[in-house]
Amino acid sequence: MVITCIKDKAIGTNVLYYNSLCLHCQNTVMKKIFILVVIALSYYTANAQKAAQRNFYNKAQKMLEDKDYFNAEDFVYQNDKGFTGFESLVLQANLDNVFNSPALSNEKIAKLYKGFGKDIGDSLKLGLLRLKHANHARLFEYAAAHKVAKEVLASPSKYLTADEMADFANMANIWSLLENQPKQEIIISNEAVIKMTRDKANLTNLPVKVNATTVDLIFDTGANLSTVTESTAAKMGMNVLGGSIEVGSITGATVQAKMAVCREFSLGNIVVKNAVFLVLPDDALAFPQIDYQINGIIGFPVIEAMGEIQITKADEFIVPNEITPVSGSEMALDFLIPVIRIGDEHYTFDTGAVGTSLYIKYFEKHKDEITSKYTASNIEFGGAGGMTTKKGYIITFSPVIQGRSIDIKNVHLLTEAASGNDKFFYGNIGQDLIDQFDRMTISFRRMFIRFD
């Protein structure tokens, strides 16, 4: 028997009750249940997709915050469809900055503000300002860098530590001194081959010529700014600007420095115009313990502007005519510091360091092997401002470079912090690794380092 339907009664979930309904009601109930299920599934699917997108975005952001740039790049490109348009612009602006496309990074930041201005909160705004600051610095846009540095300092204080505030205040001071100065310019007429010399500390020096004066300056990709002593600045006829800035030293103390512009100098047949130099007191670059005085350093801004350089085992510095095809270890930039990928680890890269140094991150990953093979010791090392001692080990470092395993002996492994980058990178690659090969090519246009 079929019970007459009662449309104004709630439909129960009891199977017997459902089976006793008329066919019309059964169909009606089934349609309602189907619609509810579809709505529920759509709601669940949409929320699951949003959650997955958030997880993708958060994971990529965490990699960038940890300066794990190469894995971040891989992850973003492998999951490009998992990000919203807004998220994709944020991530691409970061990656363009890291892989040396500062103008493109600024373009994406402008698109973010134009299309998603209301979605940019204080924390993200600060992150974008940091990117813009680095981009303008690399483009030698000093006035724009000064403006952005002041915007950073006006950001809510809860997003900046006291040290970060002090760093940006110092940077703002630098850009204020430089904002009316012309951009750096490099003129390369044809291939340059320059013979470098080794100084008392075995560091490679380039002969820098100003008019009839030649001064040997250390070649150092790890130096954020080119640097000279006060006496060298005078010898090279530099235009020393007013004011002073604070520079941190390896001992933790600060050194008062000035800024200067060298209107023109040459490296072989390469002409460099309007290069910016940090000017330090002579004693800040002196090491009386070994009777050693540094005249100055040719740093990242000059070297990067050459596009591509090669260093040979015979200490030749070469700027080639033809661009080398992409091949070798990937390279990124942490503000103005080159970073190289070796296997699944990432290291800063410093041609001005005689030896490779390994950091806490490396120790934590390889702790069992290190503690079983080596004995802890105190390690003394130096830099601008003097010498310092840290706890660590002296080990044999055995990286695999382009399929070739090499052993570098007497490498310093620090087990306590020596700089702010210790927690992000596995170490700093120096000349002892470079010397294992006949030639090293650094491409700042295609962002790779090749060892042959």
C-alpha positions as CSV (number, residue, x, y, z in Angstrom):
1,M,0.0,0.0,0.0
2,V,1.3,3.6,-0.8
3,I,0.7,6.3,1.7
4,T,-0.6,9.6,0.3
5,C,2.1,12.2,0.4
6,I,2.0,15.1,2.8
7,K,4.0,17.9,1.3
8,D,4.1,20.1,4.3
9,K,5.7,17.5,6.5
10,A,9.5,17.3,6.9
11,I,11.1,14.4,5.1
12,G,12.6,12.0,7.6
13,T,15.8,10.0,7.2
14,N,14.1,6.7,8.1
15,V,14.4,4.3,5.2
16,L,11.1,2.6,5.9
17,Y,9.3,5.9,5.9
18,Y,10.9,6.9,2.6
19,N,9.9,3.6,1.1
20,S,6.3,4.1,2.1
21,L,6.1,7.4,0.1
22,C,4.4,7.7,-3.3
23,L,6.5,7.6,-6.4
24,H,6.1,11.4,-6.9
25,C,7.5,12.1,-3.4
26,Q,10.3,9.6,-3.8
27,N,11.4,11.4,-7.0
28,T,11.0,14.8,-5.3
29,V,13.0,13.7,-2.3
30,M,15.8,12.2,-4.5
31,K,16.1,15.5,-6.4
32,K,16.4,17.5,-3.2
33,I,18.9,15.1,-1.8
34,F,20.9,15.2,-5.1
35,I,20.9,19.0,-5.1
36,L,22.0,19.1,-1.5
37,V,24.8,16.6,-2.1
38,V,26.0,18.6,-5.2
39,I,26.0,21.9,-3.2
40,A,27.8,20.2,-0.3
41,L,30.4,18.7,-2.7
42,S,30.9,21.9,-4.6
43,Y,31.4,23.8,-1.3
44,Y,33.8,21.2,0.0
45,T,35.7,21.1,-3.3
46,A,36.0,24.9,-3.5
47,N,37.2,25.1,0.1
48,A,39.6,22.3,-0.5
49,Q,41.0,24.0,-3.5
50,K,41.4,27.3,-1.6
51,A,43.1,25.5,1.2
52,A,45.5,23.8,-1.2
53,Q,46.2,27.1,-2.9
54,R,46.9,28.7,0.5
55,N,49.2,25.8,1.4
56,F,51.1,26.2,-1.9
57,Y,51.5,29.9,-1.5
58,N,52.5,29.7,2.2
59,K,55.0,27.0,1.3
60,A,56.6,29.1,-1.4
61,Q,56.7,32.1,0.8
62,K,58.4,30.1,3.6
63,M,61.1,29.0,1.2
64,L,61.7,32.6,0.1
65,E,61.8,33.7,3.8
66,D,64.4,31.0,4.5
67,K,66.4,32.1,1.4
68,D,66.0,28.7,-0.1
69,Y,65.8,30.4,-3.5
70,F,66.4,27.5,-5.8
71,N,63.8,25.2,-4.3
72,A,61.4,28.1,-4.2
73,E,61.9,28.7,-7.9
74,D,61.4,25.0,-8.7
75,F,58.3,24.8,-6.5
76,V,56.7,27.9,-8.0
77,Y,57.2,26.8,-11.6
78,Q,56.0,23.2,-10.9
79,N,52.8,24.5,-9.3
80,D,52.2,27.6,-11.3
81,K,48.5,26.7,-11.7
82,G,48.1,26.4,-8.0
83,F,48.3,30.2,-7.4
84,T,45.9,33.0,-7.8
85,G,46.8,35.9,-10.1
86,F,47.7,37.9,-7.0
87,E,49.8,35.2,-5.4
88,S,51.6,34.6,-8.7
89,L,52.6,38.3,-9.0
90,V,53.9,38.3,-5.5
91,L,56.0,35.2,-6.0
92,Q,57.3,36.3,-9.4
93,A,58.3,39.7,-8.1
94,N,60.4,37.9,-5.5
95,L,62.0,35.5,-8.0
96,D,62.7,38.2,-10.5
97,N,64.6,40.1,-7.8
98,V,66.5,36.9,-6.7
99,F,67.5,35.9,-10.2
100,N,68.7,39.4,-11.2
101,S,65.8,40.9,-13.2
102,P,65.3,44.0,-11.0
103,A,63.4,46.0,-13.6
104,L,60.9,43.1,-14.2
105,S,60.5,42.7,-10.4
106,N,59.5,46.4,-10.1
107,E,57.1,46.0,-13.0
108,K,55.3,43.2,-11.2
109,I,55.2,45.2,-8.0
110,A,53.5,48.0,-9.9
111,K,50.9,45.6,-11.3
112,L,50.2,44.4,-7.8
113,Y,49.5,47.9,-6.5
114,K,47.4,48.7,-9.6
115,G,45.3,45.6,-9.6
116,F,45.2,44.4,-6.0
117,G,46.0,47.5,-3.9
118,K,43.2,46.8,-1.4
119,D,44.5,43.2,-0.8
120,I,48.0,44.4,0.2
121,G,48.3,44.4,4.0
122,D,51.1,46.0,6.1
123,S,53.2,42.9,6.3
124,L,53.2,42.2,2.5
125,K,53.6,45.9,1.8
126,L,56.8,45.9,3.8
127,G,58.0,42.8,1.9
128,L,57.4,44.5,-1.4
129,L,59.2,47.7,-0.2
130,R,62.2,45.5,0.6
131,L,62.2,44.2,-2.9
132,K,61.9,47.6,-4.5
133,H,64.7,48.9,-2.3
134,A,67.0,46.1,-3.5
135,N,65.9,46.5,-7.2
136,H,66.6,50.3,-7.2
137,A,70.0,49.7,-5.6
138,R,71.0,47.2,-8.3
139,L,69.8,49.6,-11.0
140,F,71.9,52.5,-9.5
141,E,68.6,54.4,-8.9
142,Y,69.8,56.1,-5.7
143,A,67.0,58.7,-5.3
144,A,64.4,56.0,-5.7
145,A,66.2,53.7,-3.3
146,H,66.3,56.6,-0.8
147,K,62.6,57.2,-1.1
148,V,61.8,53.5,-0.6
149,A,64.1,53.2,2.4
150,K,62.2,56.1,4.1
151,E,58.9,54.3,3.4
152,V,60.3,51.2,5.1
153,L,61.3,53.2,8.1
154,A,57.7,54.6,8.3
155,S,56.3,51.1,8.3
156,P,54.6,49.8,11.5
157,S,57.4,49.0,13.9
158,K,56.0,45.6,14.8
159,Y,57.2,44.3,11.5
160,L,60.8,45.5,11.9
161,T,63.4,44.5,14.5
162,A,65.6,47.2,16.1
163,D,68.5,45.9,14.0
164,E,66.5,46.1,10.8
165,M,65.4,49.6,11.6
166,A,69.1,50.6,12.2
167,D,70.1,48.9,8.9
168,F,67.5,50.8,6.9
169,A,68.3,54.0,8.6
170,N,72.0,53.5,7.6
171,M,70.9,52.6,4.0
172,A,68.7,55.7,3.8
173,N,71.7,57.7,4.9
174,I,73.8,56.2,2.1
175,W,71.2,56.9,-0.6
176,S,70.7,60.4,0.6
177,L,74.5,61.0,0.0
178,L,74.2,59.4,-3.5
179,E,70.8,60.5,-4.7
180,N,72.2,63.3,-6.9
181,Q,75.0,61.3,-8.3
182,P,74.9,59.8,-11.8
183,K,74.4,56.1,-12.4
184,Q,77.4,53.8,-12.7
185,E,78.4,53.1,-16.3
186,I,80.7,50.5,-17.8
187,I,82.2,50.6,-21.3
188,I,83.6,47.4,-22.7
189,S,84.9,47.9,-26.3
190,N,86.1,44.3,-26.8
191,E,87.3,41.2,-24.9
192,A,89.4,42.1,-21.8
193,V,92.2,39.8,-20.5
194,I,93.8,41.2,-17.3
195,K,96.5,39.6,-15.3
196,M,95.8,39.6,-11.6
197,T,98.4,39.5,-8.8
198,R,98.4,37.8,-5.4
199,D,98.9,39.8,-2.3
200,K,100.4,38.8,1.1
201,A,97.2,37.1,2.1
202,N,97.0,35.2,-1.2
203,L,94.0,37.2,-2.4
204,T,93.7,38.1,-6.1
205,N,94.1,41.8,-7.0
206,L,93.1,43.7,-10.1
207,P,95.3,46.6,-11.3
208,V,93.0,49.7,-11.3
209,K,94.3,52.7,-13.2
210,V,93.3,56.4,-12.7
211,N,95.2,58.6,-15.1
212,A,98.9,57.8,-14.4
213,T,98.2,56.1,-11.1
214,T,97.7,52.3,-10.7
215,V,96.5,50.7,-7.5
216,D,96.0,47.0,-6.8
217,L,92.4,46.3,-5.4
218,I,91.1,42.9,-4.3
219,F,88.6,41.2,-6.6
220,D,85.6,40.3,-4.4
221,T,82.2,39.2,-5.5
222,G,81.1,39.0,-1.8
223,A,81.6,42.7,-1.2
224,N,78.2,44.6,-1.3
225,L,80.0,47.8,-2.1
226,S,83.4,48.5,-3.6
227,T,85.7,49.8,-0.8
228,V,88.9,51.8,-0.4
229,T,91.0,53.2,2.4
230,E,91.1,56.9,2.9
231,S,94.7,57.1,1.6
232,T,93.7,55.1,-1.5
233,A,90.7,57.4,-2.2
234,A,93.0,60.4,-2.1
235,K,95.5,58.7,-4.4
236,M,92.8,57.9,-6.9
237,G,91.4,61.4,-6.7
238,M,87.9,60.3,-5.6
239,N,85.1,62.7,-4.8
240,V,84.5,62.0,-1.1
241,L,80.9,63.0,-0.2
242,G,79.9,64.7,3.1
243,G,78.4,62.9,6.0
244,S,79.3,59.5,7.5
245,I,77.7,56.1,7.8
246,E,78.2,53.1,10.2
247,V,79.7,49.9,8.9
248,G,79.6,46.7,10.9
249,S,82.9,44.7,11.4
250,I,83.6,41.1,11.9
251,T,84.3,41.7,15.6
252,G,80.8,43.2,16.1
253,A,82.1,46.8,16.5
254,T,81.1,49.5,14.1
255,V,83.4,51.6,12.0
256,Q,82.6,55.2,10.8
257,A,82.9,55.4,7.0
258,K,82.3,57.8,4.2
259,M,81.0,57.5,0.6
260,A,82.9,58.5,-2.5
261,V,82.5,58.4,-6.2
262,C,85.3,57.7,-8.6
263,R,84.5,59.6,-11.8
264,E,86.5,57.2,-14.0
265,F,89.0,54.3,-13.7
266,S,90.1,51.6,-16.1
267,L,90.7,47.8,-15.8
268,G,92.7,47.0,-18.9
269,N,90.5,48.2,-21.8
270,I,87.3,48.4,-19.5
271,V,86.3,51.9,-18.5
272,V,84.2,52.3,-15.4
273,K,82.5,55.6,-14.7
274,N,80.8,57.0,-11.6
275,A,81.6,53.9,-9.4
276,V,80.6,54.2,-5.8
277,F,83.1,53.4,-3.1
278,L,82.8,53.0,0.7
279,V,85.8,54.8,2.3
280,L,87.2,53.3,5.5
281,P,90.0,54.5,7.7
282,D,93.3,52.8,6.7
283,D,93.5,50.9,10.0
284,A,90.1,49.3,9.5
285,L,91.6,47.3,6.6
286,A,94.9,46.7,8.3
287,F,96.1,43.4,9.9
288,P,99.2,44.3,11.9
289,Q,99.4,40.7,13.1
290,I,100.7,39.7,9.7
291,D,101.9,43.2,8.6
292,Y,99.2,43.3,5.9
293,Q,97.3,46.3,4.5
294,I,94.4,46.2,2.1
295,N,94.2,49.2,-0.3
296,G,90.6,48.5,-1.3
297,I,88.2,46.1,-3.0
298,I,86.4,46.0,-6.3
299,G,83.0,44.7,-5.2
300,F,79.7,43.3,-6.6
301,P,78.2,46.5,-8.3
302,V,81.2,46.9,-10.6
303,I,81.7,43.1,-11.3
304,E,78.0,42.4,-11.9
305,A,77.7,45.3,-14.4
306,M,80.3,43.5,-16.6
307,G,77.6,40.8,-17.4
308,E,80.0,37.9,-17.5
309,I,83.5,37.3,-16.2
310,Q,85.9,34.4,-16.2
311,I,88.8,33.6,-13.8
312,T,91.5,31.2,-14.8
313,K,93.9,29.1,-12.7
314,A,96.7,31.4,-14.1
315,D,95.0,34.3,-12.4
316,E,93.6,35.9,-15.5
317,F,90.5,38.0,-15.3
318,I,88.5,37.8,-18.5
319,V,85.5,39.6,-19.8
320,P,84.6,37.7,-23.0
321,N,83.1,39.0,-26.2
322,E,80.7,36.1,-26.6
323,I,78.1,35.0,-23.9
324,T,78.7,31.5,-22.6
325,P,75.7,29.2,-23.1
326,V,73.8,28.4,-19.9
327,S,75.6,25.6,-18.2
328,G,76.8,25.0,-14.6
329,S,75.6,25.6,-11.1
330,E,72.6,27.9,-10.7
331,M,73.2,31.2,-9.1
332,A,70.9,33.6,-7.2
333,L,71.4,36.9,-5.4
334,D,70.7,37.7,-1.8
335,F,70.4,41.5,-2.1
336,L,73.9,42.0,-3.4
337,I,75.5,38.7,-2.5
338,P,75.8,35.8,-5.0
339,V,74.4,32.5,-3.9
340,I,75.3,29.1,-5.5
341,R,73.5,25.8,-5.5
342,I,75.6,22.7,-4.8
343,G,73.5,19.6,-4.9
344,D,70.5,20.3,-2.6
345,E,72.4,22.9,-0.5
346,H,72.9,26.6,-1.1
347,Y,76.0,28.7,-0.3
348,T,77.1,32.3,-0.6
349,F,79.9,32.7,-3.0
350,D,82.8,35.0,-2.3
351,T,85.9,35.3,-4.5
352,G,87.5,37.6,-1.9
353,A,87.7,34.8,0.6
354,V,90.8,32.7,0.6
355,G,89.1,29.7,2.2
356,T,85.6,28.2,2.2
357,S,83.7,28.5,5.5
358,L,80.8,26.3,6.6
359,Y,78.0,27.4,8.9
360,I,75.7,26.0,11.5
361,K,73.1,24.9,8.9
362,Y,75.8,22.5,7.4
363,F,76.8,21.3,10.9
364,E,73.2,20.5,11.8
365,K,72.6,18.5,8.6
366,H,75.9,16.5,8.9
367,K,76.3,16.5,12.7
368,D,76.7,12.8,13.3
369,E,79.4,12.4,10.6
370,I,81.3,15.5,11.8
371,T,81.3,14.7,15.5
372,S,82.4,11.1,14.9
373,K,85.3,12.1,12.6
374,Y,86.6,15.5,13.9
375,T,87.5,17.2,17.2
376,A,86.0,20.6,18.1
377,S,88.4,23.5,18.2
378,N,88.6,27.3,18.3
379,I,88.8,29.0,14.9
380,E,90.3,32.4,14.4
381,F,89.5,34.4,11.2
382,G,89.5,38.0,10.1
383,G,87.8,40.7,8.2
384,A,87.2,44.5,8.2
385,G,87.8,45.7,11.8
386,G,90.1,42.9,12.9
387,M,90.2,39.3,14.0
388,T,87.7,37.2,15.9
389,T,87.5,33.6,17.3
390,K,84.5,31.2,17.1
391,K,83.9,27.6,18.1
392,G,83.9,24.9,15.4
393,Y,85.7,22.2,13.5
394,I,88.4,22.0,10.8
395,I,87.2,19.4,8.3
396,T,87.5,18.1,4.8
397,F,84.7,19.4,2.6
398,S,83.7,17.1,-0.3
399,P,81.2,18.8,-2.6
400,V,80.1,17.4,-5.9
401,I,80.6,20.1,-8.6
402,Q,79.1,19.4,-12.0
403,G,79.4,15.7,-11.5
404,R,83.0,15.8,-10.1
405,S,83.6,15.1,-6.4
406,I,86.4,17.2,-4.9
407,D,88.1,17.3,-1.5
408,I,89.0,20.6,0.1
409,K,91.0,20.1,3.3
410,N,91.2,22.4,6.3
411,V,87.9,24.0,5.9
412,H,86.5,26.0,8.8
413,L,83.1,24.8,10.1
414,L,81.6,27.2,12.6
415,T,79.2,26.0,15.2
416,E,78.2,29.4,16.5
417,A,76.9,32.4,14.7
418,A,79.3,34.7,13.0
419,S,76.9,36.7,10.8
420,G,73.2,37.1,10.1
421,N,73.3,34.7,7.2
422,D,74.6,31.7,9.1
423,K,71.1,30.3,9.7
424,F,70.1,30.6,6.1
425,F,73.1,29.2,4.1
426,Y,75.2,26.1,4.4
427,G,78.4,28.1,4.1
428,N,80.5,30.5,2.0
429,I,82.5,29.3,-1.0
430,G,86.0,30.7,-1.3
431,Q,89.1,30.5,-3.5
432,D,90.1,27.1,-2.3
433,L,87.2,25.6,-4.2
434,I,87.7,27.8,-7.2
435,D,91.4,26.8,-7.4
436,Q,90.4,23.2,-8.0
437,F,89.4,24.1,-11.6
438,D,91.2,25.6,-14.6
439,R,88.5,28.2,-15.3
440,M,85.5,29.6,-13.6
441,T,82.7,31.5,-15.4
442,I,80.2,33.7,-13.6
443,S,77.3,34.9,-15.7
444,F,75.2,37.6,-14.0
445,R,72.9,37.8,-17.1
446,R,72.0,34.1,-17.2
447,M,72.6,33.5,-13.5
448,F,75.0,30.5,-13.4
449,I,78.5,29.7,-12.3
450,R,80.4,27.2,-14.4
451,F,83.6,25.4,-13.4
452,D,85.9,23.8,-16.0
